Amino acid sequence: MSAPIRVMLVEDSLVVRQLLAHIVSRDPRLALVAAVSSGEEALREIHRVQPDVISMDIRLPGIDGLETTRRIMAERPTPIVVIADAVEDASLKISMNALRAGALSVVEKPVGTGHRAYEAVSDEICTQLRIMSAVPVIRRRAIGAERARPVPLPDLPARDEAGVLPTLVAVAASTGGPPAFARLIGALPADFPAPILLVQHMGAAFMDGFAAWLNGVVPLAVEIARDGVRPLPGHVYVAPGDRHLVLGSGGLIAVSDEAPVGGQRPSATALFRSVARVAGPRGLGILLTGMGEDGAAGLLDMRMAGAFTLAEHESSAVVYGMPAAAVRLRAAGSVLPLDLIAPRLLRAVQPGGPR
């Protein structure tokens, strides 16, 4: 049997710290090696206890969780799971910025043992700690700065070269998605000529905050997708928490609570398949960093329908799971580091631009 995963808790509230310690202690696959109350203490203890993963409170006295995350990623890179209050706007903003600084995921703070959601929240915390402990993290570097090796791609149905331009972009990610979206969409102009439909795997309670945060850091208008809305150019429509986002008949947005696809709701594959079906060669699909294989099969449907498809290159992906699955399926027409995707996207939507 493998050794348990070493967990360090960083939480200033004694009550919450004790509750987290209890939650971690119930999982035999986890071992609590330190529970500290401040960022300063975390920075001192990390070299001594050498945790495999860190549970990070974001609202800390002194050095807050965002700055603590930055310093850890610079000094001793370690997988970090942010524990945040999903209803506090300030906490959510700091949490999203912590993801940009190198934290891997964000989960809800635990509720009391008598609360009906206690078991679900506890299970999610332990699951995230276990999964993220296996993610290799390195000192922060400029994402996409490496020279990517060309990825050989197969011959599939070619795009219509008779002037067909993408009229809608579908993009999806999981682990590492928020900072990747900030960089990709942040590199697009406010008058970008197509709407963007976006799927991010994240706890339902955080989706409104994620959309509001993204709206504040990119030039385009970002909002939670609503059923029956016609998507507009220069707008980003984010899948609501625990709802599928698809392109419906007549090109209108549709959101639904239909069954998860491949265990995911929202599902990237559900989104991509709907775009393949409704938009055909006028769609453009992008699959970014994330665990698992969601989106790969749907991206293949888009490519077979004549759409332009892209996957993030391994050199910039925080987790090379979803893009790797797309490459294996030969679903990606191009495979590029993150910082090269926006320029390629801009060329693709311009008349006469390369497909």
Buried (B, 14 or more C-beta within 10 A) or exposed (E): EEEBBBBBBBBBBEEBBEBBBEBBEEBEBBBBBBBBBBBBBBBEBBEEBEBBBBBBBBBBEEBBBBBBBBBBBEEBBBBBBBBBBBEBEEBBBBBBBBBBBBBBBBBBBBBEEEEEEBEEBBEBBBEBBBBBBEBEBEEEEEBBEEEBEEEEBEEBEEBEEEEBBBBBBBBBBBBBBBBBBBBBBBBBEEEBBBBBBBBBBBBBBBBBBBBBBBBEBBBBEBBBBEEEBEBEBBBBBBBBBEBBBBBBEEBBBBBBEEEBBBEBBBBBBBBBBBBBBBBBBBBBBBBBBBBBBBBBBBBBBBBBBBBBBBBBBBBBBBBBBBBBBBBEBBBBBBBBBBBBBBEBBBEBBEEEEEB
